[in-house]
Amino acid sequence: MDGSLQDTDWEILLHRIKGGKCTPFLGAGAALPALPLGKEIAEQWSSQHGYPLPDTANLARVAQYLAVKHDPLFPKELLASLFKEKAPPNFGAPDEPHSVLSRLPLPIYMTTNYDDFMVRTLKAEGREAVREVCRWKRDIESLPSEFDRGYVPTVQHPVVFHLHGQLDEPQSMVLTEDDYLDFLVRIIATDPQILPPRIQQAFSDSTLLFLGYALTDMDFRVLFRMLVEYLEKSSRRAHVSVQLLPVPENMTAEQRQKVQEYFDMYFRDSHIRVFWGTCREFIAELSRRWEAFKNA
């Protein structure tokens, strides 16, 4: 499949980045290969804990099983322990997503990942990054927030906003099927206690850049449905989604093309341009074009 965007798409994206009007969203693919994908974790847990259903690669459902079998915090603590054992990515690699993004003049970084890789790289660049977590459930509403003290994100003081929680606060993690449903119900209410006004504003007044997601990811499906209202408000802006299409290896080139055309049409009404390739392929191209653009 041809993964490239049109030159006009790149030009729009680069101008938005320069003006600080781009908001990246990081998914699990941005942390590869340092952290395993949900499919790999689900299959490991299914084997270890006797998951009885056939969908052993569905992390949300396997985590739901563990939450019922043990308690709601058990799978989150299990995942936090697993991730904390892993070494961070090679931030020196030219196509490392967090490193490239940390060099862009942006005030807000969104992530559905639980790790702290984005805030680490921003601080390594000399930027005073603030890490915030979405307070999507009652028992984490008391977590401290810089936004409660009048904090306004800037390029030098950016925010990394964890929509689905973070490892240091396992109770904040959106992981089980029940978590995803509860998260979506509460987030749609647009309670400022859950999504600070400045974060909501970023959804509707900037170009959104989705990195490291696959179309079948629960993270992306919930994220996309959450953002539909904001995308409608910003319908004149072009957005970019970096997608690696999960298709069977035996699918013909013609079949793959038809699948790609279908999803291109699906996203068209939301003004989303799709880059059909890996996160690192996109990041390498973004880095090359950004260096040329900012020095022109």
C-alpha positions as CSV (number, residue, x, y, z in Angstrom):
1,M,0.0,0.0,0.0
2,D,1.1,3.5,-0.7
3,G,1.6,5.1,2.7
4,S,2.5,8.6,1.7
5,L,0.3,11.7,2.2
6,Q,0.0,14.4,-0.4
7,D,2.5,17.2,-0.3
8,T,-0.3,19.6,0.5
9,D,-1.2,17.5,3.5
10,W,2.3,17.7,4.8
11,E,2.5,21.4,4.1
12,I,-0.7,22.0,6.2
13,L,0.6,19.8,9.0
14,L,4.0,21.6,9.1
15,H,2.4,25.0,9.2
16,R,0.1,24.0,12.1
17,I,3.1,22.5,14.0
18,K,5.0,25.8,13.5
19,G,2.1,27.8,14.9
20,G,1.6,25.4,17.9
21,K,-1.8,24.3,16.5
22,C,-1.2,20.6,16.3
23,T,-2.1,18.1,19.1
24,P,-0.5,14.7,18.9
25,F,-2.2,11.6,20.3
26,L,0.1,8.7,21.1
27,G,-1.1,5.1,21.0
28,A,0.6,1.8,21.8
29,G,2.4,1.7,18.5
30,A,4.5,4.7,19.5
31,A,6.1,2.7,22.3
32,L,7.2,-0.3,20.1
33,P,9.3,-2.3,20.5
34,A,10.1,-1.2,24.1
35,L,6.6,-2.2,25.3
36,P,4.5,-5.1,24.0
37,L,1.2,-4.6,22.3
38,G,-2.1,-5.4,24.0
39,K,-2.5,-8.5,21.9
40,E,0.7,-10.0,23.2
41,I,-0.1,-9.2,26.8
42,A,-3.6,-10.6,26.5
43,E,-2.4,-13.9,25.0
44,Q,0.2,-14.2,27.8
45,W,-2.4,-13.5,30.5
46,S,-4.9,-15.9,28.9
47,S,-2.4,-18.7,29.1
48,Q,-1.2,-17.9,32.7
49,H,-4.6,-17.3,34.2
50,G,-6.8,-19.8,32.4
51,Y,-9.0,-17.4,30.4
52,P,-11.9,-19.6,29.2
53,L,-13.1,-17.7,26.1
54,P,-11.8,-17.9,22.5
55,D,-10.9,-14.2,22.1
56,T,-7.5,-14.6,23.9
57,A,-5.9,-11.7,22.1
58,N,-8.5,-9.1,23.4
59,L,-6.8,-7.3,26.2
60,A,-9.9,-5.4,27.5
61,R,-11.8,-8.7,27.8
62,V,-9.0,-10.7,29.3
63,A,-8.4,-7.9,31.8
64,Q,-12.1,-7.9,32.6
65,Y,-11.9,-11.6,33.4
66,L,-9.0,-11.0,35.8
67,A,-10.9,-8.1,37.4
68,V,-13.9,-10.4,38.1
69,K,-11.8,-13.4,39.1
70,H,-9.6,-11.3,41.5
71,D,-10.5,-7.6,41.9
72,P,-10.7,-4.6,39.6
73,L,-7.2,-3.4,40.5
74,F,-5.5,-6.7,39.9
75,P,-5.0,-6.5,36.1
76,K,-3.9,-2.9,36.4
77,E,-1.3,-3.7,39.0
78,L,-0.2,-6.6,36.9
79,L,0.3,-4.4,33.8
80,A,2.0,-1.7,35.8
81,S,4.5,-4.3,37.1
82,L,5.1,-5.7,33.7
83,F,5.7,-2.3,32.1
84,K,8.0,-1.1,34.8
85,E,10.3,-4.1,34.2
86,K,10.8,-3.0,30.6
87,A,13.7,-0.7,29.4
88,P,12.7,2.6,27.8
89,P,13.0,3.0,24.0
90,N,16.3,4.1,22.4
91,F,15.5,7.9,22.4
92,G,18.6,8.5,20.3
93,A,17.1,6.7,17.2
94,P,16.3,9.1,14.4
95,D,12.8,7.6,14.0
96,E,11.9,7.3,17.7
97,P,8.5,8.9,18.0
98,H,8.7,10.5,21.5
99,S,12.1,12.0,20.7
100,V,11.0,13.6,17.4
101,L,7.8,14.9,18.9
102,S,9.7,16.4,21.8
103,R,11.5,18.7,19.4
104,L,8.3,20.2,17.9
105,P,7.1,23.5,19.3
106,L,3.8,22.2,20.7
107,P,2.1,23.0,24.1
108,I,-0.1,19.9,24.4
109,Y,0.6,16.2,24.0
110,M,-2.2,13.6,24.4
111,T,-1.6,9.9,25.1
112,T,-3.7,6.9,25.7
113,N,-0.6,5.1,26.9
114,Y,0.3,4.5,30.5
115,D,4.1,5.1,30.3
116,D,6.1,8.3,31.0
117,F,8.2,8.2,27.8
118,M,6.8,11.5,26.4
119,V,7.4,13.5,29.5
120,R,10.9,12.1,29.8
121,T,11.9,13.1,26.3
122,L,10.4,16.6,26.8
123,K,12.5,17.1,29.9
124,A,15.6,15.8,28.2
125,E,15.0,18.6,25.6
126,G,15.1,21.2,28.5
127,R,11.3,21.7,28.4
128,E,9.5,21.8,31.8
129,A,6.8,19.3,31.0
130,V,3.8,18.7,33.3
131,R,2.2,15.2,33.5
132,E,-1.6,15.2,34.0
133,V,-4.1,12.4,34.2
134,C,-7.7,12.3,33.2
135,R,-9.8,12.1,36.3
136,W,-12.5,9.9,34.7
137,K,-13.7,8.1,37.7
138,R,-14.9,9.0,41.2
139,D,-12.0,7.5,43.2
140,I,-9.4,9.6,41.3
141,E,-11.1,12.9,41.3
142,S,-9.0,14.0,44.3
143,L,-5.7,13.5,42.4
144,P,-3.8,16.9,42.3
145,S,-3.9,18.8,39.0
146,E,-1.9,21.8,37.9
147,F,-4.9,23.0,36.0
148,D,-6.7,23.6,39.3
149,R,-3.9,26.1,40.1
150,G,-4.4,28.1,36.9
151,Y,-1.8,26.3,34.8
152,V,-1.7,27.2,31.1
153,P,0.3,24.9,28.7
154,T,3.0,26.6,26.6
155,V,5.8,25.4,24.4
156,Q,8.3,25.7,27.2
157,H,5.9,24.3,29.8
158,P,3.9,21.7,27.8
159,V,1.5,19.2,29.3
160,V,1.4,15.5,28.6
161,F,-2.2,14.5,29.3
162,H,-2.9,10.8,29.9
163,L,-6.5,10.1,28.8
164,H,-6.4,6.5,29.9
165,G,-4.4,6.8,33.1
166,Q,-0.7,6.2,34.0
167,L,1.4,3.5,35.6
168,D,2.1,5.4,38.8
169,E,-1.6,5.6,39.5
170,P,-3.0,2.1,38.6
171,Q,-6.5,3.0,39.7
172,S,-6.5,5.7,36.9
173,M,-5.9,3.2,34.1
174,V,-8.6,2.5,31.5
175,L,-8.0,-1.2,30.9
176,T,-11.0,-3.5,31.3
177,E,-14.2,-3.5,29.1
178,D,-16.1,-1.9,32.0
179,D,-13.4,0.8,32.2
180,Y,-13.8,1.7,28.5
181,L,-17.6,1.9,28.8
182,D,-17.5,4.0,32.0
183,F,-14.8,6.2,30.5
184,L,-16.8,6.9,27.4
185,V,-20.0,7.6,29.3
186,R,-18.3,10.1,31.6
187,I,-16.1,11.8,29.0
188,I,-19.1,12.5,26.7
189,A,-20.6,14.5,29.6
190,T,-17.7,17.0,29.0
191,D,-17.4,17.6,32.8
192,P,-14.5,20.1,33.2
193,Q,-13.4,18.1,36.2
194,I,-12.6,15.3,33.7
195,L,-11.4,17.2,30.7
196,P,-10.0,20.7,31.6
197,P,-11.3,23.4,29.3
198,R,-7.8,24.0,27.7
199,I,-7.7,20.3,26.7
200,Q,-11.1,20.4,25.2
201,Q,-10.1,23.6,23.3
202,A,-7.1,21.7,21.8
203,F,-9.5,19.1,20.4
204,S,-11.4,21.6,18.4
205,D,-8.9,24.4,17.5
206,S,-5.9,22.4,16.3
207,T,-5.0,19.7,13.8
208,L,-5.0,16.3,15.5
209,L,-2.2,13.9,14.8
210,F,-3.0,10.2,15.8
211,L,0.2,8.1,16.1
212,G,0.6,4.5,16.9
213,Y,-3.0,3.3,16.5
214,A,-4.6,0.5,14.5
215,L,-8.2,0.7,13.3
216,T,-9.2,-2.3,15.4
217,D,-7.6,-1.0,18.6
218,M,-10.2,-0.4,21.4
219,D,-8.1,2.7,22.4
220,F,-8.6,4.2,18.9
221,R,-12.3,3.2,18.6
222,V,-13.2,4.8,21.9
223,L,-10.9,7.8,21.2
224,F,-12.5,8.4,17.8
225,R,-16.0,8.3,19.2
226,M,-15.1,10.6,22.0
227,L,-13.7,13.1,19.5
228,V,-16.5,13.1,17.0
229,E,-18.2,16.2,18.4
230,Y,-14.9,18.1,18.5
231,L,-14.0,17.0,15.0
232,E,-17.4,18.4,13.8
233,K,-16.5,21.7,15.4
234,S,-13.2,21.8,13.7
235,S,-14.5,20.5,10.3
236,R,-12.4,23.1,8.4
237,R,-9.2,21.7,9.8
238,A,-7.3,18.7,8.3
239,H,-6.3,16.0,10.7
240,V,-3.8,13.1,10.2
241,S,-4.1,9.5,11.4
242,V,-1.1,7.1,11.1
243,Q,-2.6,3.6,10.7
244,L,-1.0,0.3,10.0
245,L,-3.9,-1.7,8.6
246,P,-4.2,-5.2,10.1
247,V,-5.1,-7.4,7.2
248,P,-4.5,-11.1,6.6
249,E,-1.2,-12.0,4.9
250,N,-3.1,-13.9,2.2
251,M,-5.1,-10.9,1.1
252,T,-4.5,-9.8,-2.5
253,A,-3.2,-6.3,-3.4
254,E,-6.6,-5.6,-4.9
255,Q,-8.4,-6.6,-1.7
256,R,-6.0,-4.5,0.4
257,Q,-6.7,-1.5,-1.8
258,K,-10.4,-1.9,-1.4
259,V,-10.1,-2.1,2.4
260,Q,-7.9,1.0,2.4
261,E,-10.4,2.9,0.2
262,Y,-13.2,2.0,2.5
263,F,-11.5,3.4,5.6
264,D,-10.4,6.5,3.7
265,M,-14.0,7.1,2.9
266,Y,-15.0,6.4,6.6
267,F,-12.7,9.1,7.8
268,R,-13.3,11.6,5.1
269,D,-16.3,13.3,6.7
270,S,-14.1,14.1,9.7
271,H,-11.4,15.6,7.5
272,I,-8.9,12.9,8.5
273,R,-6.1,12.1,6.1
274,V,-4.7,8.6,6.7
275,F,-1.1,7.6,6.4
276,W,-1.1,3.9,5.7
277,G,2.2,2.8,7.3
278,T,3.9,2.3,10.6
279,C,4.4,5.0,13.3
280,R,8.1,5.0,12.7
281,E,7.8,5.3,9.0
282,F,5.7,8.4,9.5
283,I,7.9,9.9,12.2
284,A,11.0,9.5,10.0
285,E,9.3,11.4,7.2
286,L,7.9,14.0,9.6
287,S,11.4,14.6,11.1
288,R,13.0,15.0,7.6
289,R,10.3,17.4,6.4
290,W,10.2,19.4,9.7
291,E,14.0,20.0,9.6
292,A,13.8,21.2,6.1
293,F,10.7,23.3,6.8
294,K,11.9,25.1,9.9
295,N,15.3,25.9,8.3
296,A,13.9,27.2,5.1
